[in-house]
Amino acid sequence: MADPEPVPAAAIDRALEQMKQSYGGEEQFKRCMDVSPSNLEQMRRDIETDLKVDRLLTKAVGKIAKPKADALSAFYRKHKELLKQSETVHVKHIVKHVNDDSDREPARAALAAAEQELKGGASFEEMADEHSDCKGNGGDLGYFPRGQMVDAFDHVVFAMEPGDTSDIFETEFGLHIARLYERRPEQPMSLRDAKPMIEQEITRQARNQRADTYIGRLIEKAKVEDVEDPA
C-alpha cells in the first residue's frame, strides 16, 4: 500500500546534507561513517522515519512558543546546582575501520607502524592524516564529555592524562590510537551558557505535556468507541 503522505525526497536530501556537513563534508562523512550503497539507503530510510515522527508530533502538539526570559531565569535559579558543564576531554585519534576478521590484521599492522613512528617523535597530527581512515584535521575530535563516544572509547581516553598516547585498542568502529591533549573538569554553568539547554528543556516539557494530553484523548476516544460498539 502506497504511503498516503510520503516525506519529500528533497527533505531527506537536506537532512542528509546537514549530517554530512556536521562531519566536515561528504568525503569525511563517507570515511568516518564507513558509508556503502547499502547502509546509505538505510540511513535515508532512518531519516525518513525520523522526519515522519517529527511531522506527526508537530501536528499533534502544535507550535510551542519560545520560552520568555523570566521563565529561563526561574528555571536556572531552581536547577542551578544541577546545571553543570560536564568534564570534557580534548582528544585526537588514528582509526582503521574493521569490517571482519580479514581486515583486523592489516589494520593492526598499519597502526603498529604508526605507533612506532609516534614513539620516534613523529607528529600525531601528521600520522593521523597519513594513516587514519578518517583523514583530515589531524584526527581532531575536539572536546567531548563522557557518553558522546562509544563506551569502549570513553573507557580508554577518560583514564588518560594530558599528553598520554594510548596503546592500540578496539571499539565497534575499528582499531584506534588516541592522544589526550587537555582535560576540563566539571564546572557550574552560567545562565548565558545554560540558556540553549534550558530553552530546549522547557520546550521539551511543553511538547511532552501536550503530546500526553493528545494521546490521553485518543485513548479515551478509543474506550468510548469500544463501549459503544462491543463486537
Rosetta blueprint (number, residue, H / E / L):
1 M L
2 A L
3 D L
4 P L
5 E L
6 P L
7 V L
8 P L
9 A H
10 A H
11 A H
12 I H
13 D H
14 R H
15 A H
16 L H
17 E H
18 Q H
19 M H
20 K H
21 Q H
22 S H
23 Y L
24 G L
25 G L
26 E H
27 E H
28 Q H
29 F H
30 K H
31 R H
32 C H
33 M L
34 D L
35 V L
36 S L
37 P H
38 S H
39 N H
40 L H
41 E H
42 Q H
43 M H
44 R H
45 R H
46 D H
47 I H
48 E H
49 T H
50 D H
51 L H
52 K H
53 V H
54 D H
55 R H
56 L H
57 L H
58 T H
59 K H
60 A H
61 V H
62 G L
63 K L
64 I L
65 A L
66 K L
67 P L
68 K L
69 A H
70 D H
71 A H
72 L H
73 S H
74 A H
75 F H
76 Y H
77 R H
78 K H
79 H H
80 K H
81 E H
82 L H
83 L L
84 K E
85 Q E
86 S L
87 E L
88 T E
89 V E
90 H E
91 V E
92 K E
93 H E
94 I E
95 V E
96 K E
97 H L
98 V L
99 N L
100 D L
101 D H
102 S H
103 D H
104 R H
105 E H
106 P H
107 A H
108 R H
109 A H
110 A H
111 L H
112 A H
113 A H
114 A H
115 E H
116 Q H
117 E H
118 L H
119 K H
120 G L
121 G L
122 A L
123 S L
124 F H
125 E H
126 E H
127 M H
128 A H
129 D H
130 E H
131 H H
132 S L
133 D L
134 C L
135 K L
136 G L
137 N H
138 G H
139 G H
140 D E
141 L E
142 G E
143 Y E
144 F E
145 P E
146 R L
147 G L
148 Q L
149 M L
150 V L
151 D H
152 A H
153 F H
154 D H
155 H H
156 V H
157 V H
158 F L
159 A L
160 M L
161 E L
162 P L
163 G L
164 D L
165 T E
166 S L
167 D L
168 I L
169 F E
170 E E
171 T E
172 E L
173 F L
174 G E
175 L E
176 H E
177 I E
178 A E
179 R E
180 L E
181 Y E
182 E E
183 R E
184 R E
185 P L
186 E L
187 Q E
188 P E
189 M L
190 S L
191 L H
192 R H
193 D H
194 A H
195 K H
196 P H
197 M H
198 I H
199 E H
200 Q H
201 E H
202 I H
203 T H
204 R H
205 Q H
206 A H
207 R H
208 N H
209 Q H
210 R H
211 A H
212 D H
213 T H
214 Y H
215 I H
216 G H
217 R H
218 L H
219 I H
220 E H
221 K H
222 A H
223 K H
224 V H
225 E H
226 D H
227 V H
228 E H
229 D L
230 P L
231 A L
